[in-house]
Amino acid sequence: MDTKIIGSKITLARKKVNMSQAQIAQLLFISPQAVGKWERGESIPDLITFNRLAEILGVDLNYFSESFQSMAGEMPDIIDDIDKTEEETAPFSDLPEEQLLMNFSGSDLTKSDFAGVTAHKRKFNGSSLRGADFANADLTGSSFMGSDVSDANFDAANLTDCTLSATNLANASFNKTILVRTAFSKLELTQAKFTDAKLIDVKLTKSDLRKTIFENCAFSGVDFEYSDLRGLCFDGQTFTGVKFHNTALNDVTFNGATLKNVSFRSTYALTNKYYRAISTIRFDGAMMDKLTYAALKGIGADLSKVTTI
């Protein structure tokens, strides 16, 4: 593994997102000197740090491979500079304006106004976006990874094909938000509120949803795999083709809900503990198709007040 090549790739990617070594260091909870050593080829990050660094810089992890050639033509421009300190290097200002506007990673955008903007495939990775207003914005294909987006407003925004991973979305608002193939993963969603929203082929995986609020939503093709839903209220809402696989569902309520082709599955053997957890789910007044009914009956759910359709 050529540490010089890897270091130059880190330098190039960092400059493309217009971030300083100090900003990178702050997001990784390390010293700026450590980042400098990487870029000079004196050391390299460990695998976990490589993953986090790739998210912050908006690149695929394979980008750091010696065989990755997509930016090979740009490498010579910075090889001669990697032994210089950041203070000795001129600001990286050669990028076209359009390309710079594609990437907001590593920025302090607290309470920024993005309401109504069209911003396709933008990157908001490793950024502070607390209280930002994205109401009615079209953010199709954009990514929010490793960012603080708490208290943000996504009301009526278009989040089609967006990726939100390892991000703080506490107290964020999603009222009538367009959520199609949106990928939510490893999130902080305490008191985040989804109201009057249609979630289509959305992934809400590996997240703690116990204090998330869902009101008057329709779920179609949604995947809740490996998420914690204990105590959640889904009363009166509609579920079609939804997967609750490997999901904690103790004390969840589906009272008055409609369930069609909904799958409940555990990654573990059907132990007494699993049966007890399923028995705590409430379906009072719910309506469901016969296959969903049979699947739930087979794992011990209380369906005494359910109507089949």
C-alpha positions as CSV (number, residue, x, y, z in Angstrom):
1,M,0.0,0.0,0.0
2,D,1.6,3.3,-1.2
3,T,1.0,5.8,1.6
4,K,2.1,8.7,-0.6
5,I,-0.6,7.9,-3.2
6,I,-3.3,7.5,-0.5
7,G,-2.1,10.8,1.1
8,S,-2.4,12.7,-2.1
9,K,-5.9,11.3,-2.7
10,I,-7.0,12.5,0.7
11,T,-5.5,15.9,-0.1
12,L,-7.3,16.1,-3.4
13,A,-10.7,15.0,-2.0
14,R,-10.4,17.4,0.9
15,K,-9.6,20.4,-1.3
16,K,-12.5,19.5,-3.6
17,V,-14.9,19.9,-0.8
18,N,-13.1,23.1,0.3
19,M,-12.3,21.9,3.8
20,S,-9.2,22.5,5.9
21,Q,-7.2,19.9,7.7
22,A,-8.5,21.4,11.0
23,Q,-12.1,20.9,9.9
24,I,-11.5,17.3,8.9
25,A,-9.7,16.7,12.2
26,Q,-12.6,18.2,14.2
27,L,-15.2,15.9,12.5
28,L,-13.0,12.8,13.1
29,F,-12.1,13.8,16.7
30,I,-8.4,13.8,16.0
31,S,-5.6,16.4,15.7
32,P,-4.9,18.4,12.6
33,Q,-1.4,17.1,12.8
34,A,-2.7,13.5,12.2
35,V,-4.5,14.6,9.0
36,G,-1.2,16.3,7.9
37,K,0.7,13.1,8.4
38,W,-1.9,11.2,6.3
39,E,-1.6,13.7,3.5
40,R,2.3,13.6,3.6
41,G,2.2,9.8,3.4
42,E,3.7,9.4,6.9
43,S,0.8,7.3,8.1
44,I,-2.7,6.2,7.1
45,P,-6.1,6.0,8.9
46,D,-7.4,2.8,10.3
47,L,-10.3,1.1,8.5
48,I,-13.1,2.6,10.7
49,T,-11.6,6.1,10.2
50,F,-11.3,5.5,6.4
51,N,-15.1,4.8,6.3
52,R,-15.9,8.0,8.3
53,L,-13.5,10.0,6.1
54,A,-15.1,8.7,2.9
55,E,-18.5,9.9,4.2
56,I,-17.2,13.3,5.1
57,L,-15.4,13.8,1.8
58,G,-18.3,12.4,-0.2
59,V,-16.3,9.7,-1.9
60,D,-16.7,5.9,-2.2
61,L,-14.4,3.9,0.1
62,N,-12.8,2.4,-3.0
63,Y,-11.6,5.8,-3.9
64,F,-8.6,5.3,-1.5
65,S,-7.6,2.2,-3.3
66,E,-4.4,2.4,-5.4
67,S,-6.2,1.0,-8.4
68,F,-9.0,3.5,-8.3
69,Q,-8.4,5.7,-11.4
70,S,-11.4,8.0,-11.8
71,M,-9.4,11.0,-10.6
72,A,-6.0,9.8,-11.9
73,G,-5.7,12.6,-14.3
74,E,-5.9,15.2,-11.5
75,M,-3.4,13.5,-9.2
76,P,-0.2,15.1,-10.6
77,D,-1.5,18.6,-9.8
78,I,-1.1,18.0,-6.1
79,I,1.7,15.5,-5.7
80,D,4.3,18.2,-5.6
81,D,2.4,20.0,-2.9
82,I,1.7,17.3,-0.3
83,D,4.9,17.9,1.6
84,K,3.9,21.6,2.2
85,T,2.0,22.7,5.2
86,E,-1.5,23.9,4.6
87,E,-0.5,27.4,5.4
88,E,2.1,27.3,2.6
89,T,-0.4,26.1,0.0
90,A,-2.6,28.6,-1.9
91,P,-6.4,28.3,-1.4
92,F,-8.0,25.7,-3.6
93,S,-10.1,27.9,-5.9
94,D,-9.8,26.3,-9.3
95,L,-13.0,24.4,-9.2
96,P,-15.9,25.7,-11.3
97,E,-18.6,27.5,-9.4
98,E,-21.2,24.9,-10.3
99,Q,-19.0,22.1,-8.9
100,L,-18.4,24.1,-5.7
101,L,-22.1,24.5,-5.2
102,M,-22.6,20.8,-5.4
103,N,-20.9,20.2,-2.1
104,F,-21.7,21.7,1.2
105,S,-19.8,19.2,3.3
106,G,-18.0,20.2,6.4
107,S,-19.8,23.5,6.6
108,D,-21.4,25.5,9.4
109,L,-24.9,26.1,8.0
110,T,-26.8,26.5,11.2
111,K,-30.3,28.0,10.7
112,S,-29.5,28.4,6.9
113,D,-32.4,29.2,4.6
114,F,-32.8,26.6,1.8
115,A,-36.5,26.9,1.6
116,G,-37.8,26.3,-2.0
117,V,-34.4,25.7,-3.6
118,T,-33.8,23.1,-6.2
119,A,-30.6,21.2,-5.1
120,H,-30.3,17.8,-6.8
121,K,-27.5,15.5,-5.7
122,R,-26.0,17.9,-3.2
123,K,-23.7,16.7,-0.4
124,F,-24.3,18.0,3.1
125,N,-21.9,15.5,4.8
126,G,-20.2,16.3,8.1
127,S,-22.1,19.7,8.3
128,S,-23.9,21.6,11.0
129,L,-27.4,22.2,9.8
130,R,-29.2,22.7,13.1
131,G,-32.5,24.6,12.5
132,A,-32.0,24.8,8.8
133,D,-35.1,25.4,6.7
134,F,-35.5,23.0,3.7
135,A,-39.3,23.6,3.4
136,N,-40.5,23.0,-0.2
137,A,-37.0,22.3,-1.3
138,D,-36.2,19.7,-4.0
139,L,-33.3,17.8,-2.6
140,T,-33.5,14.7,-4.9
141,G,-30.5,12.5,-4.7
142,S,-28.8,14.5,-2.0
143,S,-26.9,13.1,1.0
144,F,-26.7,14.0,4.7
145,M,-24.1,11.8,6.3
146,G,-22.4,12.4,9.7
147,S,-24.2,15.7,10.0
148,D,-26.2,17.6,12.7
149,V,-29.6,18.3,11.2
150,S,-31.5,18.6,14.4
151,D,-34.5,21.0,14.5
152,A,-34.5,21.2,10.7
153,N,-37.6,21.8,8.7
154,F,-38.2,19.4,5.8
155,D,-41.9,20.2,5.4
156,A,-43.2,19.5,1.9
157,A,-39.5,18.9,0.7
158,N,-38.7,16.4,-1.9
159,L,-36.3,13.8,-0.4
160,T,-36.6,11.3,-3.3
161,D,-33.4,9.0,-3.5
162,C,-31.8,10.9,-0.6
163,T,-29.4,9.3,1.9
164,L,-29.4,10.2,5.5
165,S,-26.9,8.2,7.5
166,A,-25.3,8.5,11.0
167,T,-27.0,11.9,11.2
168,N,-28.8,13.7,14.1
169,L,-32.4,14.5,13.1
170,A,-33.8,15.1,16.5
171,N,-36.8,17.4,16.5
172,A,-36.8,17.6,12.7
173,S,-40.1,18.1,10.9
174,F,-41.3,16.0,8.0
175,N,-44.9,17.3,7.3
176,K,-46.2,16.2,3.9
177,T,-42.6,15.5,2.9
178,I,-42.0,13.5,-0.3
179,L,-40.2,10.3,0.7
180,V,-39.5,7.9,-2.1
181,R,-36.6,5.5,-1.9
182,T,-35.2,7.6,0.9
183,A,-32.6,5.8,2.9
184,F,-32.5,6.6,6.7
185,S,-29.9,4.6,8.6
186,K,-28.2,4.8,12.0
187,L,-30.0,8.0,13.0
188,E,-31.0,10.0,16.0
189,L,-34.7,10.7,15.5
190,T,-35.8,11.7,19.0
191,Q,-39.0,13.7,18.6
192,A,-38.6,13.9,14.9
193,K,-42.1,14.2,13.5
194,F,-43.5,12.6,10.3
195,T,-47.1,13.8,9.6
196,D,-49.4,13.4,6.5
197,A,-46.5,11.8,4.7
198,K,-46.4,8.9,2.2
199,L,-43.3,6.8,2.6
200,I,-42.7,4.7,-0.6
201,D,-39.8,2.2,-0.7
202,V,-38.2,4.0,2.2
203,K,-35.6,2.4,4.4
204,L,-35.7,3.2,8.1
205,T,-33.0,0.8,9.3
206,K,-30.7,0.4,12.2
207,S,-32.2,3.4,14.0
208,D,-33.8,4.1,17.4
209,L,-37.3,5.2,16.6
210,R,-38.8,4.8,20.1
211,K,-39.4,8.6,20.4
212,T,-40.1,9.3,16.8
213,I,-43.6,10.5,15.9
214,F,-45.6,9.2,13.0
215,E,-49.1,10.7,12.4
216,N,-51.5,10.0,9.5
217,C,-48.8,8.4,7.4
218,A,-49.0,5.8,4.7
219,F,-46.1,3.2,4.4
220,S,-45.6,1.4,1.2
221,G,-42.6,-1.0,0.7
222,V,-41.0,0.5,3.8
223,D,-38.2,-1.5,5.5
224,F,-37.7,-1.2,9.3
225,E,-35.0,-3.8,9.6
226,Y,-32.9,-3.8,12.7
227,S,-34.6,-0.7,14.1
228,D,-36.0,-0.2,17.7
229,L,-39.7,0.6,17.5
230,R,-40.6,-0.2,21.1
231,G,-43.6,1.7,22.4
232,L,-44.2,3.4,19.0
233,C,-47.8,4.4,18.0
234,F,-48.9,3.6,14.4
235,D,-52.6,3.9,15.2
236,G,-54.9,4.5,12.2
237,Q,-52.1,4.4,9.6
238,T,-51.7,2.3,6.5
239,F,-49.0,-0.4,5.8
240,T,-48.6,-2.1,2.5
241,G,-45.7,-4.4,1.7
242,V,-43.9,-3.3,4.8
243,K,-41.1,-5.3,6.4
244,F,-40.6,-5.5,10.2
245,H,-37.7,-7.8,10.1
246,N,-35.3,-8.2,13.1
247,T,-37.1,-5.3,14.7
248,A,-37.9,-4.6,18.3
249,L,-41.7,-4.2,18.5
250,N,-42.6,-4.5,22.2
251,D,-45.7,-2.5,23.0
252,V,-46.1,-1.1,19.5
253,T,-49.8,-0.2,18.7
254,F,-51.5,-0.6,15.4
255,N,-54.9,0.2,16.6
256,G,-57.3,1.0,13.8
257,A,-54.4,0.5,11.3
258,T,-54.7,-1.2,7.9
259,L,-52.0,-3.9,7.1
260,K,-51.7,-5.6,3.7
261,N,-48.9,-8.0,2.9
262,V,-46.9,-6.9,6.0
263,S,-44.0,-9.2,7.1
264,F,-42.9,-9.7,10.7
265,R,-39.7,-11.8,11.0
266,S,-37.1,-12.4,13.7
267,T,-33.4,-13.1,13.0
268,Y,-33.4,-15.4,16.0
269,A,-35.2,-18.6,16.8
270,L,-38.7,-18.2,18.0
271,T,-38.0,-18.2,21.7
272,N,-40.4,-17.5,24.5
273,K,-39.0,-14.0,24.7
274,Y,-39.9,-13.4,21.1
275,Y,-43.4,-14.7,21.5
276,R,-43.8,-12.5,24.6
277,A,-42.7,-9.4,22.7
278,I,-45.2,-10.2,19.8
279,S,-48.0,-10.6,22.3
280,T,-47.5,-7.0,23.6
281,I,-48.3,-5.5,20.2
282,R,-51.9,-4.1,20.0
283,F,-54.0,-4.5,16.9
284,D,-57.4,-3.4,18.3
285,G,-59.7,-2.4,15.5
286,A,-57.1,-3.1,12.8
287,M,-57.9,-4.5,9.4
288,M,-55.5,-6.8,7.6
289,D,-55.4,-9.2,4.7
290,K,-55.6,-12.9,5.4
291,L,-52.0,-13.7,4.8
292,T,-50.8,-11.0,7.2
293,Y,-53.4,-12.3,9.7
294,A,-52.1,-15.9,9.4
295,A,-48.5,-14.9,9.8
296,L,-49.2,-12.9,12.9
297,K,-51.5,-15.6,14.4
298,G,-48.7,-18.1,13.9
299,I,-46.3,-16.1,16.1
300,G,-48.8,-15.5,18.9
301,A,-50.1,-12.0,18.2
302,D,-53.4,-11.1,19.9
303,L,-55.8,-10.7,16.9
304,S,-59.0,-10.9,18.8
305,K,-60.2,-7.5,17.7
306,V,-58.9,-7.6,14.1
307,T,-61.0,-7.6,10.9
308,T,-59.7,-9.5,7.9
309,I,-60.1,-8.0,4.4
